[in-house]
Amino acid sequence: MEEKSCHIYKERTEKETKDLVNRLSRVEGQIRGIKDMVIEDRYCVDILTQVSAVQSALNSFNKVLLSNHIKTCVVEDIKNGEEEVVDELCRTIQKLMK
């Protein structure tokens, strides 16, 4: 199999893919629930509480994905002498921390 750069393509293990997809499916369900709450004219504070839970779930997703990225793509690129990946990582972390 031809080796592909993480910058274009990232081959994930079955376990990693399943975990990420499960996390996103839960977020998707939470979003549908919030939409239903709005349609049902639910109390604002209850909706805000659910939105906060979605934000937390997305932050958790980002932490897992970032950790996997660092442990695979970043380490691989540094080993291959592609140190500019550190700048990319720093820019990515800055975006996530907005």
Biopython code that builds the backbone (N, CA, C, O; Angstrom):
import numpy as np
from Bio.PDB.StructureBuilder import StructureBuilder

atoms = [
    (1, "MET", "N", (0.837, -1.187, 0.000)),
    (1, "MET", "CA", (0.000, 0.000, 0.000)),
    (1, "MET", "C", (0.882, 1.252, 0.000)),
    (1, "MET", "O", (1.860, 1.340, 0.743)),
    (2, "GLU", "N", (0.526, 2.187, -0.823)),
    (2, "GLU", "CA", (1.285, 3.429, -0.921)),
    (2, "GLU", "C", (1.122, 4.239, 0.362)),
    (2, "GLU", "O", (0.007, 4.410, 0.856)),
    (3, "GLU", "N", (2.238, 4.739, 0.900)),
    (3, "GLU", "CA", (2.178, 5.556, 2.110)),
    (3, "GLU", "C", (1.696, 6.942, 1.735)),
    (3, "GLU", "O", (2.193, 7.548, 0.786)),
    (4, "LYS", "N", (0.727, 7.438, 2.483)),
    (4, "LYS", "CA", (0.155, 8.746, 2.194)),
    (4, "LYS", "C", (0.419, 9.687, 3.352)),
    (4, "LYS", "O", (0.459, 9.271, 4.511)),
    (5, "SER", "N", (0.597, 10.947, 3.031)),
    (5, "SER", "CA", (0.847, 11.965, 4.045)),
    (5, "SER", "C", (-0.405, 12.188, 4.888)),
    (5, "SER", "O", (-1.525, 12.139, 4.380)),
    (6, "CYS", "N", (-0.205, 12.431, 6.170)),
    (6, "CYS", "CA", (-1.327, 12.747, 7.057)),
    (6, "CYS", "C", (-1.990, 14.061, 6.654)),
    (6, "CYS", "O", (-3.133, 14.320, 7.031)),
    (7, "HIS", "N", (-1.286, 14.884, 5.898)),
    (7, "HIS", "CA", (-1.841, 16.179, 5.507)),
    (7, "HIS", "C", (-2.954, 16.024, 4.475)),
    (7, "HIS", "O", (-3.774, 16.926, 4.305)),
    (8, "ILE", "N", (-2.985, 14.890, 3.788)),
    (8, "ILE", "CA", (-3.977, 14.651, 2.752)),
    (8, "ILE", "C", (-4.941, 13.545, 3.186)),
    (8, "ILE", "O", (-6.137, 13.607, 2.901)),
    (9, "TYR", "N", (-4.430, 12.574, 3.851)),
    (9, "TYR", "CA", (-5.178, 11.369, 4.165)),
    (9, "TYR", "C", (-4.703, 10.830, 5.497)),
    (9, "TYR", "O", (-3.505, 10.830, 5.780)),
    (10, "LYS", "N", (-5.625, 10.376, 6.307)),
    (10, "LYS", "CA", (-5.254, 9.819, 7.606)),
    (10, "LYS", "C", (-5.938, 8.471, 7.762)),
    (10, "LYS", "O", (-7.161, 8.391, 7.881)),
    (11, "GLU", "N", (-5.147, 7.429, 7.760)),
    (11, "GLU", "CA", (-5.687, 6.096, 7.977)),
    (11, "GLU", "C", (-5.806, 5.877, 9.478)),
    (11, "GLU", "O", (-4.811, 5.897, 10.203)),
    (12, "ARG", "N", (-7.039, 5.666, 9.935)),
    (12, "ARG", "CA", (-7.298, 5.448, 11.351)),
    (12, "ARG", "C", (-7.559, 3.978, 11.609)),
    (12, "ARG", "O", (-8.007, 3.245, 10.728)),
    (13, "THR", "N", (-7.272, 3.558, 12.829)),
    (13, "THR", "CA", (-7.605, 2.187, 13.193)),
    (13, "THR", "C", (-9.129, 2.078, 13.270)),
    (13, "THR", "O", (-9.830, 3.083, 13.387)),
    (14, "GLU", "N", (-9.616, 0.871, 13.204)),
    (14, "GLU", "CA", (-11.062, 0.642, 13.297)),
    (14, "GLU", "C", (-11.595, 1.155, 14.634)),
    (14, "GLU", "O", (-12.675, 1.741, 14.700)),
    (15, "LYS", "N", (-10.825, 0.927, 15.695)),
    (15, "LYS", "CA", (-11.229, 1.377, 17.035)),
    (15, "LYS", "C", (-11.298, 2.903, 17.094)),
    (15, "LYS", "O", (-12.255, 3.463, 17.629)),
    (16, "GLU", "N", (-10.282, 3.574, 16.544)),
    (16, "GLU", "CA", (-10.257, 5.041, 16.558)),
    (16, "GLU", "C", (-11.446, 5.603, 15.786)),
    (16, "GLU", "O", (-12.131, 6.510, 16.260)),
    (17, "THR", "N", (-11.686, 5.062, 14.597)),
    (17, "THR", "CA", (-12.799, 5.526, 13.773)),
    (17, "THR", "C", (-14.124, 5.314, 14.491)),
    (17, "THR", "O", (-14.970, 6.208, 14.511)),
    (18, "LYS", "N", (-14.307, 4.138, 15.079)),
    (18, "LYS", "CA", (-15.554, 3.823, 15.778)),
    (18, "LYS", "C", (-15.774, 4.790, 16.937)),
    (18, "LYS", "O", (-16.885, 5.282, 17.134)),
    (19, "ASP", "N", (-14.716, 5.065, 17.708)),
    (19, "ASP", "CA", (-14.824, 5.979, 18.842)),
    (19, "ASP", "C", (-15.219, 7.377, 18.377)),
    (19, "ASP", "O", (-16.122, 7.989, 18.948)),
    (20, "LEU", "N", (-14.550, 7.883, 17.347)),
    (20, "LEU", "CA", (-14.840, 9.234, 16.858)),
    (20, "LEU", "C", (-16.264, 9.323, 16.309)),
    (20, "LEU", "O", (-16.980, 10.286, 16.585)),
    (21, "VAL", "N", (-16.668, 8.327, 15.539)),
    (21, "VAL", "CA", (-18.019, 8.329, 14.956)),
    (21, "VAL", "C", (-19.074, 8.231, 16.061)),
    (21, "VAL", "O", (-20.104, 8.900, 15.990)),
    (22, "ASN", "N", (-18.825, 7.405, 17.078)),
    (22, "ASN", "CA", (-19.771, 7.298, 18.196)),
    (22, "ASN", "C", (-19.925, 8.629, 18.917)),
    (22, "ASN", "O", (-21.033, 9.029, 19.275)),
    (23, "ARG", "N", (-18.808, 9.308, 19.125)),
    (23, "ARG", "CA", (-18.874, 10.611, 19.782)),
    (23, "ARG", "C", (-19.697, 11.606, 18.954)),
    (23, "ARG", "O", (-20.521, 12.346, 19.491)),
    (24, "LEU", "N", (-19.458, 11.609, 17.648)),
    (24, "LEU", "CA", (-20.196, 12.524, 16.777)),
    (24, "LEU", "C", (-21.677, 12.155, 16.699)),
    (24, "LEU", "O", (-22.531, 13.037, 16.605)),
    (25, "SER", "N", (-21.979, 10.884, 16.736)),
    (25, "SER", "CA", (-23.384, 10.450, 16.722)),
    (25, "SER", "C", (-24.117, 10.926, 17.972)),
    (25, "SER", "O", (-25.277, 11.333, 17.905)),
    (26, "ARG", "N", (-23.430, 10.872, 19.113)),
    (26, "ARG", "CA", (-24.048, 11.368, 20.347)),
    (26, "ARG", "C", (-24.303, 12.870, 20.248)),
    (26, "ARG", "O", (-25.360, 13.353, 20.653)),
    (27, "VAL", "N", (-23.333, 13.602, 19.711)),
    (27, "VAL", "CA", (-23.506, 15.051, 19.544)),
    (27, "VAL", "C", (-24.673, 15.323, 18.596)),
    (27, "VAL", "O", (-25.495, 16.205, 18.847)),
    (28, "GLU", "N", (-24.737, 14.564, 17.517)),
    (28, "GLU", "CA", (-25.818, 14.720, 16.547)),
    (28, "GLU", "C", (-27.181, 14.513, 17.229)),
    (28, "GLU", "O", (-28.124, 15.265, 16.984)),
    (29, "GLY", "N", (-27.271, 13.499, 18.076)),
    (29, "GLY", "CA", (-28.506, 13.249, 18.813)),
    (29, "GLY", "C", (-28.837, 14.383, 19.765)),
    (29, "GLY", "O", (-29.995, 14.776, 19.903)),
    (30, "GLN", "N", (-27.809, 14.902, 20.418)),
    (30, "GLN", "CA", (-28.016, 16.031, 21.337)),
    (30, "GLN", "C", (-28.529, 17.254, 20.581)),
    (30, "GLN", "O", (-29.411, 17.960, 21.070)),
    (31, "ILE", "N", (-27.990, 17.506, 19.406)),
    (31, "ILE", "CA", (-28.419, 18.654, 18.591)),
    (31, "ILE", "C", (-29.884, 18.486, 18.183)),
    (31, "ILE", "O", (-30.662, 19.438, 18.246)),
    (32, "ARG", "N", (-30.253, 17.282, 17.769)),
    (32, "ARG", "CA", (-31.659, 17.031, 17.422)),
    (32, "ARG", "C", (-32.555, 17.283, 18.639)),
    (32, "ARG", "O", (-33.648, 17.838, 18.519)),
    (33, "GLY", "N", (-32.070, 16.863, 19.812)),
    (33, "GLY", "CA", (-32.832, 17.094, 21.032)),
    (33, "GLY", "C", (-33.020, 18.572, 21.330)),
    (33, "GLY", "O", (-34.095, 18.991, 21.759)),
    (34, "ILE", "N", (-31.986, 19.356, 21.107)),
    (34, "ILE", "CA", (-32.077, 20.806, 21.321)),
    (34, "ILE", "C", (-33.073, 21.417, 20.341)),
    (34, "ILE", "O", (-33.880, 22.270, 20.710)),
    (35, "LYS", "N", (-33.006, 20.971, 19.099)),
    (35, "LYS", "CA", (-33.954, 21.465, 18.088)),
    (35, "LYS", "C", (-35.385, 21.179, 18.526)),
    (35, "LYS", "O", (-36.256, 22.043, 18.424)),
    (36, "ASP", "N", (-35.622, 19.971, 19.010)),
    (36, "ASP", "CA", (-36.957, 19.607, 19.493)),
    (36, "ASP", "C", (-37.370, 20.479, 20.671)),
    (36, "ASP", "O", (-38.527, 20.887, 20.775)),
    (37, "MET", "N", (-36.420, 20.763, 21.559)),
    (37, "MET", "CA", (-36.722, 21.613, 22.711)),
    (37, "MET", "C", (-37.167, 23.006, 22.265)),
    (37, "MET", "O", (-38.092, 23.579, 22.841)),
    (38, "VAL", "N", (-36.507, 23.548, 21.239)),
    (38, "VAL", "CA", (-36.877, 24.867, 20.724)),
    (38, "VAL", "C", (-38.290, 24.802, 20.120)),
    (38, "VAL", "O", (-39.123, 25.672, 20.375)),
    (39, "ILE", "N", (-38.543, 23.768, 19.326)),
    (39, "ILE", "CA", (-39.859, 23.609, 18.698)),
    (39, "ILE", "C", (-40.951, 23.471, 19.760)),
    (39, "ILE", "O", (-42.066, 23.960, 19.581)),
    (40, "GLU", "N", (-40.621, 22.806, 20.860)),
    (40, "GLU", "CA", (-41.586, 22.572, 21.942)),
    (40, "GLU", "C", (-41.683, 23.747, 22.921)),
    (40, "GLU", "O", (-42.364, 23.655, 23.942)),
    (41, "ASP", "N", (-40.994, 24.854, 22.602)),
    (41, "ASP", "CA", (-41.013, 26.041, 23.457)),
    (41, "ASP", "C", (-40.568, 25.744, 24.887)),
    (41, "ASP", "O", (-41.159, 26.239, 25.847)),
    (42, "ARG", "N", (-39.534, 24.939, 25.015)),
    (42, "ARG", "CA", (-39.015, 24.589, 26.347)),
    (42, "ARG", "C", (-38.329, 25.803, 26.970)),
    (42, "ARG", "O", (-37.983, 26.764, 26.283)),
    (43, "TYR", "N", (-38.145, 25.738, 28.262)),
    (43, "TYR", "CA", (-37.553, 26.815, 29.059)),
    (43, "TYR", "C", (-36.114, 27.088, 28.593)),
    (43, "TYR", "O", (-35.331, 26.163, 28.380)),
    (44, "CYS", "N", (-35.792, 28.361, 28.442)),
    (44, "CYS", "CA", (-34.488, 28.779, 27.901)),
    (44, "CYS", "C", (-33.315, 28.169, 28.658)),
    (44, "CYS", "O", (-32.352, 27.709, 28.045)),
    (45, "VAL", "N", (-33.389, 28.163, 29.978)),
    (45, "VAL", "CA", (-32.280, 27.660, 30.781)),
    (45, "VAL", "C", (-32.047, 26.171, 30.498)),
    (45, "VAL", "O", (-30.905, 25.712, 30.468)),
    (46, "ASP", "N", (-33.126, 25.430, 30.291)),
    (46, "ASP", "CA", (-32.977, 24.005, 29.968)),
    (46, "ASP", "C", (-32.276, 23.823, 28.617)),
    (46, "ASP", "O", (-31.427, 22.946, 28.459)),
    (47, "ILE", "N", (-32.640, 24.656, 27.660)),
    (47, "ILE", "CA", (-32.000, 24.591, 26.344)),
    (47, "ILE", "C", (-30.525, 24.970, 26.455)),
    (47, "ILE", "O", (-29.663, 24.292, 25.896)),
    (48, "LEU", "N", (-30.241, 26.035, 27.165)),
    (48, "LEU", "CA", (-28.854, 26.472, 27.344)),
    (48, "LEU", "C", (-28.014, 25.391, 28.019)),
    (48, "LEU", "O", (-26.842, 25.213, 27.688)),
    (49, "THR", "N", (-28.604, 24.687, 28.946)),
    (49, "THR", "CA", (-27.900, 23.594, 29.626)),
    (49, "THR", "C", (-27.527, 22.508, 28.623)),
    (49, "THR", "O", (-26.422, 21.967, 28.670)),
    (50, "GLN", "N", (-28.441, 22.191, 27.725)),
    (50, "GLN", "CA", (-28.164, 21.169, 26.714)),
    (50, "GLN", "C", (-27.117, 21.651, 25.696)),
    (50, "GLN", "O", (-26.281, 20.870, 25.241)),
    (51, "VAL", "N", (-27.171, 22.932, 25.350)),
    (51, "VAL", "CA", (-26.159, 23.492, 24.442)),
    (51, "VAL", "C", (-24.779, 23.392, 25.089)),
    (51, "VAL", "O", (-23.798, 23.064, 24.422)),
    (52, "SER", "N", (-24.709, 23.673, 26.370)),
    (52, "SER", "CA", (-23.441, 23.561, 27.087)),
    (52, "SER", "C", (-22.927, 22.119, 27.061)),
    (52, "SER", "O", (-21.725, 21.887, 26.931)),
    (53, "ALA", "N", (-23.832, 21.163, 27.185)),
    (53, "ALA", "CA", (-23.439, 19.748, 27.132)),
    (53, "ALA", "C", (-22.888, 19.390, 25.753)),
    (53, "ALA", "O", (-21.938, 18.613, 25.651)),
    (54, "VAL", "N", (-23.473, 19.948, 24.696)),
    (54, "VAL", "CA", (-22.982, 19.702, 23.335)),
    (54, "VAL", "C", (-21.587, 20.306, 23.166)),
    (54, "VAL", "O", (-20.698, 19.681, 22.589)),
    (55, "GLN", "N", (-21.408, 21.516, 23.670)),
    (55, "GLN", "CA", (-20.086, 22.152, 23.576)),
    (55, "GLN", "C", (-19.042, 21.317, 24.302)),
    (55, "GLN", "O", (-17.921, 21.162, 23.819)),
    (56, "SER", "N", (-19.399, 20.794, 25.431)),
    (56, "SER", "CA", (-18.484, 19.944, 26.195)),
    (56, "SER", "C", (-18.157, 18.669, 25.416)),
    (56, "SER", "O", (-17.005, 18.240, 25.372)),
    (57, "ALA", "N", (-19.170, 18.074, 24.808)),
    (57, "ALA", "CA", (-18.954, 16.854, 24.021)),
    (57, "ALA", "C", (-18.057, 17.135, 22.820)),
    (57, "ALA", "O", (-17.195, 16.319, 22.492)),
    (58, "LEU", "N", (-18.244, 18.267, 22.167)),
    (58, "LEU", "CA", (-17.379, 18.628, 21.034)),
    (58, "LEU", "C", (-15.955, 18.908, 21.496)),
    (58, "LEU", "O", (-14.998, 18.539, 20.814)),
    (59, "ASN", "N", (-15.806, 19.556, 22.648)),
    (59, "ASN", "CA", (-14.459, 19.780, 23.192)),
    (59, "ASN", "C", (-13.772, 18.452, 23.478)),
    (59, "ASN", "O", (-12.580, 18.297, 23.215)),
    (60, "SER", "N", (-14.510, 17.508, 24.009)),
    (60, "SER", "CA", (-13.972, 16.182, 24.284)),
    (60, "SER", "C", (-13.560, 15.488, 22.981)),
    (60, "SER", "O", (-12.502, 14.863, 22.912)),
    (61, "PHE", "N", (-14.394, 15.603, 21.961)),
    (61, "PHE", "CA", (-14.073, 15.051, 20.648)),
    (61, "PHE", "C", (-12.769, 15.660, 20.127)),
    (61, "PHE", "O", (-11.887, 14.946, 19.648)),
    (62, "ASN", "N", (-12.659, 16.992, 20.228)),
    (62, "ASN", "CA", (-11.452, 17.678, 19.764)),
    (62, "ASN", "C", (-10.207, 17.201, 20.507)),
    (62, "ASN", "O", (-9.152, 17.019, 19.898)),
    (63, "LYS", "N", (-10.323, 16.998, 21.812)),
    (63, "LYS", "CA", (-9.180, 16.540, 22.605)),
    (63, "LYS", "C", (-8.711, 15.166, 22.144)),
    (63, "LYS", "O", (-7.511, 14.927, 22.009)),
    (64, "VAL", "N", (-9.658, 14.267, 21.903)),
    (64, "VAL", "CA", (-9.302, 12.917, 21.449)),
    (64, "VAL", "C", (-8.663, 12.983, 20.065)),
    (64, "VAL", "O", (-7.624, 12.363, 19.835)),
    (65, "LEU", "N", (-9.269, 13.725, 19.146)),
    (65, "LEU", "CA", (-8.743, 13.829, 17.787)),
    (65, "LEU", "C", (-7.372, 14.494, 17.773)),
    (65, "LEU", "O", (-6.473, 14.043, 17.062)),
    (66, "LEU", "N", (-7.203, 15.559, 18.549)),
    (66, "LEU", "CA", (-5.916, 16.246, 18.621)),
    (66, "LEU", "C", (-4.843, 15.336, 19.199)),
    (66, "LEU", "O", (-3.724, 15.293, 18.687)),
    (67, "SER", "N", (-5.169, 14.621, 20.244)),
    (67, "SER", "CA", (-4.222, 13.693, 20.851)),
    (67, "SER", "C", (-3.777, 12.634, 19.848)),
    (67, "SER", "O", (-2.588, 12.343, 19.725)),
    (68, "ASN", "N", (-4.741, 12.064, 19.136)),
    (68, "ASN", "CA", (-4.408, 11.066, 18.111)),
    (68, "ASN", "C", (-3.533, 11.677, 17.015)),
    (68, "ASN", "O", (-2.592, 11.045, 16.534)),
    (69, "HIS", "N", (-3.854, 12.901, 16.632)),
    (69, "HIS", "CA", (-3.082, 13.587, 15.593)),
    (69, "HIS", "C", (-1.626, 13.777, 16.029)),
    (69, "HIS", "O", (-0.693, 13.517, 15.268)),
    (70, "ILE", "N", (-1.459, 14.235, 17.263)),
    (70, "ILE", "CA", (-0.097, 14.462, 17.769)),
    (70, "ILE", "C", (0.678, 13.146, 17.824)),
    (70, "ILE", "O", (1.834, 13.083, 17.405)),
    (71, "LYS", "N", (0.041, 12.104, 18.338)),
    (71, "LYS", "CA", (0.713, 10.813, 18.514)),
    (71, "LYS", "C", (1.037, 10.118, 17.198)),
    (71, "LYS", "O", (1.910, 9.251, 17.162)),
    (72, "THR", "N", (0.357, 10.481, 16.126)),
    (72, "THR", "CA", (0.599, 9.809, 14.844)),
    (72, "THR", "C", (1.218, 10.771, 13.838)),
    (72, "THR", "O", (2.422, 10.717, 13.585)),
    (73, "CYS", "N", (0.411, 11.638, 13.269)),
    (73, "CYS", "CA", (0.870, 12.516, 12.184)),
    (73, "CYS", "C", (2.037, 13.412, 12.591)),
    (73, "CYS", "O", (3.043, 13.489, 11.885)),
    (74, "VAL", "N", (1.898, 14.083, 13.725)),
    (74, "VAL", "CA", (2.942, 15.025, 14.136)),
    (74, "VAL", "C", (4.249, 14.291, 14.415)),
    (74, "VAL", "O", (5.309, 14.704, 13.946)),
    (75, "VAL", "N", (4.174, 13.219, 15.168)),
    (75, "VAL", "CA", (5.386, 12.446, 15.483)),
    (75, "VAL", "C", (6.024, 11.922, 14.203)),
    (75, "VAL", "O", (7.241, 11.995, 14.036)),
    (76, "GLU", "N", (5.199, 11.392, 13.295)),
    (76, "GLU", "CA", (5.714, 10.852, 12.027)),
    (76, "GLU", "C", (6.413, 11.940, 11.212)),
    (76, "GLU", "O", (7.503, 11.722, 10.684)),
    (77, "ASP", "N", (5.780, 13.111, 11.114)),
    (77, "ASP", "CA", (6.365, 14.207, 10.342)),
    (77, "ASP", "C", (7.685, 14.681, 10.961)),
    (77, "ASP", "O", (8.649, 14.935, 10.239)),
    (78, "ILE", "N", (7.733, 14.800, 12.278)),
    (78, "ILE", "CA", (8.977, 15.222, 12.933)),
    (78, "ILE", "C", (10.082, 14.201, 12.676)),
    (78, "ILE", "O", (11.221, 14.573, 12.394)),
    (79, "LYS", "N", (9.747, 12.915, 12.773)),
    (79, "LYS", "CA", (10.732, 11.868, 12.491)),
    (79, "LYS", "C", (11.256, 11.963, 11.062)),
    (79, "LYS", "O", (12.405, 11.614, 10.790)),
    (80, "ASN", "N", (10.397, 12.441, 10.142)),
    (80, "ASN", "CA", (10.787, 12.586, 8.737)),
    (80, "ASN", "C", (11.430, 13.941, 8.454)),
    (80, "ASN", "O", (11.663, 14.291, 7.296)),
    (81, "GLY", "N", (11.718, 14.708, 9.513)),
    (81, "GLY", "CA", (12.389, 15.990, 9.346)),
    (81, "GLY", "C", (11.481, 17.132, 8.944)),
    (81, "GLY", "O", (11.960, 18.212, 8.599)),
    (82, "GLU", "N", (10.188, 16.914, 8.983)),
    (82, "GLU", "CA", (9.230, 17.944, 8.574)),
    (82, "GLU", "C", (8.783, 18.729, 9.808)),
    (82, "GLU", "O", (7.664, 18.573, 10.297)),
    (83, "GLU", "N", (9.679, 19.565, 10.286)),
    (83, "GLU", "CA", (9.440, 20.273, 11.539)),
    (83, "GLU", "C", (8.398, 21.384, 11.424)),
    (83, "GLU", "O", (7.931, 21.888, 12.445)),
    (84, "GLU", "N", (8.021, 21.779, 10.199)),
    (84, "GLU", "CA", (6.989, 22.795, 10.025)),
    (84, "GLU", "C", (5.639, 22.311, 10.573)),
    (84, "GLU", "O", (4.727, 23.111, 10.781)),
    (85, "VAL", "N", (5.520, 21.015, 10.802)),
    (85, "VAL", "CA", (4.292, 20.467, 11.379)),
    (85, "VAL", "C", (4.052, 21.037, 12.781)),
    (85, "VAL", "O", (2.910, 21.110, 13.233)),
    (86, "VAL", "N", (5.114, 21.437, 13.460)),
    (86, "VAL", "CA", (4.969, 22.030, 14.792)),
    (86, "VAL", "C", (4.258, 23.377, 14.678)),
    (86, "VAL", "O", (3.404, 23.698, 15.504)),
    (87, "ASP", "N", (4.605, 24.166, 13.660)),
    (87, "ASP", "CA", (3.918, 25.444, 13.443)),
    (87, "ASP", "C", (2.441, 25.216, 13.141)),
    (87, "ASP", "O", (1.578, 25.936, 13.644)),
    (88, "GLU", "N", (2.159, 24.216, 12.319)),
    (88, "GLU", "CA", (0.769, 23.884, 11.997)),
    (88, "GLU", "C", (0.013, 23.481, 13.266)),
    (88, "GLU", "O", (-1.131, 23.886, 13.470)),
    (89, "LEU", "N", (0.657, 22.688, 14.105)),
    (89, "LEU", "CA", (0.050, 22.251, 15.360)),
    (89, "LEU", "C", (-0.244, 23.452, 16.253)),
    (89, "LEU", "O", (-1.320, 23.536, 16.844)),
    (90, "CYS", "N", (0.686, 24.364, 16.353)),
    (90, "CYS", "CA", (0.484, 25.570, 17.173)),
    (90, "CYS", "C", (-0.685, 26.401, 16.647)),
    (90, "CYS", "O", (-1.499, 26.894, 17.429)),
    (91, "ARG", "N", (-0.770, 26.556, 15.324)),
    (91, "ARG", "CA", (-1.894, 27.302, 14.738)),
    (91, "ARG", "C", (-3.219, 26.591, 15.033)),
    (91, "ARG", "O", (-4.222, 27.238, 15.336)),
    (92, "THR", "N", (-3.216, 25.283, 14.943)),
    (92, "THR", "CA", (-4.430, 24.507, 15.203)),
    (92, "THR", "C", (-4.873, 24.669, 16.647)),
    (92, "THR", "O", (-6.058, 24.870, 16.913)),
    (93, "ILE", "N", (-3.943, 24.585, 17.573)),
    (93, "ILE", "CA", (-4.267, 24.735, 18.995)),
    (93, "ILE", "C", (-4.798, 26.138, 19.262)),
    (93, "ILE", "O", (-5.738, 26.303, 20.039)),
    (94, "GLN", "N", (-4.207, 27.155, 18.628)),
    (94, "GLN", "CA", (-4.701, 28.518, 18.812)),
    (94, "GLN", "C", (-6.133, 28.646, 18.331)),
    (94, "GLN", "O", (-6.934, 29.319, 18.980)),
    (95, "LYS", "N", (-6.482, 28.021, 17.212)),
    (95, "LYS", "CA", (-7.863, 28.053, 16.699)),
    (95, "LYS", "C", (-8.812, 27.365, 17.667)),
    (95, "LYS", "O", (-9.929, 27.831, 17.889)),
    (96, "LEU", "N", (-8.366, 26.260, 18.239)),
    (96, "LEU", "CA", (-9.234, 25.499, 19.153)),
    (96, "LEU", "C", (-9.476, 26.243, 20.457)),
    (96, "LEU", "O", (-10.486, 26.021, 21.125)),
    (97, "MET", "N", (-8.555, 27.123, 20.821)),
    (97, "MET", "CA", (-8.658, 27.812, 22.103)),
    (97, "MET", "C", (-9.389, 29.152, 22.014)),
    (97, "MET", "O", (-9.420, 29.899, 22.993)),
    (98, "LYS", "N", (-9.969, 29.464, 20.876)),
    (98, "LYS", "CA", (-10.709, 30.733, 20.718)),
    (98, "LYS", "C", (-11.930, 30.747, 21.603)),
    (98, "LYS", "O", (-12.676, 31.726, 21.609)),
]
sb = StructureBuilder()
sb.init_structure("model")
sb.init_model(0)
sb.init_chain("A")
sb.init_seg("    ")
for serial, (resi, resn, name, xyz) in enumerate(atoms, 1):
    if name == "N":
        sb.init_residue(resn, " ", resi, " ")
    sb.init_atom(name, np.array(xyz, "f"), 0.0, 1.0, " ", f" {name:<3s}", serial, name[0])
structure = sb.get_structure()
